[in-house]
Every structure is written in C-alpha cells, then in structure tokens.
Amino acid sequence: MEYRIEKKELPIALIELNGRLIGDYQVVDLTDEINELIEDGFVYLIFELSHLEFINSTGLNFFLKTLTKVRRQDGEVVLTNLNELLNTLMVTTKLNSFFVIEKSGEDPVAYFKEKGLIL
C-alpha cells in the first residue's frame, strides 16, 4: 500500500491511500505520521479511498483506531470515494454508522466549513 498526506488549512489533512491495506506492517509508518499530524493539531482527517483496492480486518482496525484518536481531540475522520467493495464492507460491518462517509472529497476544507466544524 502507498499513501500520500497533504496538509490542508489547519486543522485539516487529506490522506490518499492506494493499493491493498491488509497487514500490520503496512500501517506502522502511516500510523506514526498520523500521530504526528494529530500532535500538530490536524484533527480533521479526510481519507481519499478511490484507489484503495482491498481492505481486511487490519485495515478496518486502523481506521477505528484513527477515529478514536482524533475524536479524543474533538476531531473527525471522513472517508471519501469508497469503491463498491469497501462501501459494502462498511455497511455489512455497520461501521458506516461510526464514520462520516462522503461520495466526494474534492474540497475537504469546504466540507468542514459547511458542517460548521471550522470557521
């Protein structure tokens, strides 16, 4: 799995995931970078998932841990552009009730302003 992190307007960061999220070894570096983002005040995280091909329980656990961390800091996680497989998985596991899921993450700053979460 590959990823790219783009710091937007504080407190928003966009994280693009590509490939398959299936092993603990894949999330070690990403988790470290996310922890640094949170420490720096980036607590509104948008995950762009249009190129995430596959995910298993390790990947789901990664998202749940990240959600817990940012919510402890009054932040939020938004998942965008889920493919059909990932969307079905979120519905089947009922994780869609925990996460904000949007069809498009084209303007992450606008999303949080629209929801009244940032000024």
N, C-alpha and C positions, 0 to 999 in steps of 0.2 A: 504494500500500500504506500502511496505517496500522498503528501499533503502540502498545502501552502497556506500560510497565515498572513492576512492583510489587516493591519491595524487601521481602523476607520477613525472617525471622530470619537474621542474618548467619551464614553466607556464601551465602545462597540468594536468588535473584531469579527472578521469573516474568515472562516476556516473551510477550505475546499479539500475534500477527500476524494482520492482516485484509487481504483483497484478493488482489492478484497480485504476486508477487515475481519481476520479470522484468528489471530494469535496474539498472546500477551506481548510477545517480543515486538509486535508492530505498534503498540500503543505506548511503549515506555518513553520514547523521545517526545511524542506528541503530548503525553500527559505532563511531562516536565515543562514543555513550552506553555501549555495551558495554565499550569500552576503559576508560571511567571507572569502570564497575562493577567490573571486574577490579582496577583500581588501588585501589579502596576495599575490596577483599577479598571481593567477591561472585564466587566462582569456581564455584559450583554453579548453573548456569543451566537453567531449565526453559522450553522454548518450547511454548506452547499454540497449536496449529495448526488447531483445528476450523474457523476462519473463513478460513484461507488457501486461496484458490480455485485458484491455479495457481502453479507454480514452474518455472523453467528452469535452465540451467547457471549463470547468475549467482547464483540463489538457493542452489543446491547448493554453489557455491564459498563463498558467505557462511557457510553452516553449517560447512563444513570448516575454514575459517579460524578461526571462533569456537571450534570444538572444539580445534584446535591451541593456541590462546591459553590456554584455560582448563586444558587438560591440562598445559601447561608450568608452571602454578601449582598442580598437584595437584588440579585441579577436574574437573568433569564437565558434559556437556551431556545433557539428557534432552529428547526430542521426544515430545509427548503429543497425543492426539486427532487423528492423521493421517487425512485423508479417504482414500477408496479410491484416487484417482488418485495422491496423494502416497505412500501406502503402496506401491503398485505400482512407482512410480518408484524408491523406496528399495531395494526388492527387486531390481528389474531391474539397477540400477547397483551392487548389492551394498554400498551404503552402510549398509544395515541392520546390517552386521557391525561397523561403526565406532561407531555411535550407540546409546545406550540409547533404546529406543522403548517407551513405555508407552501403554496404551489410555486411561488417565485420569490427569489431573494435578490431581485435586481437592485433595489435601493434599500439596504439594511438600515441606514440612518433614518430614512423616511418612515419605515415600519415602526420603529420605536418612538418616533415623534408622534406619529398618528395614534398610537396606543397610549400616549401621554406618559410614557415611561422616562423620557428625557425631554428637556426643553429645546 
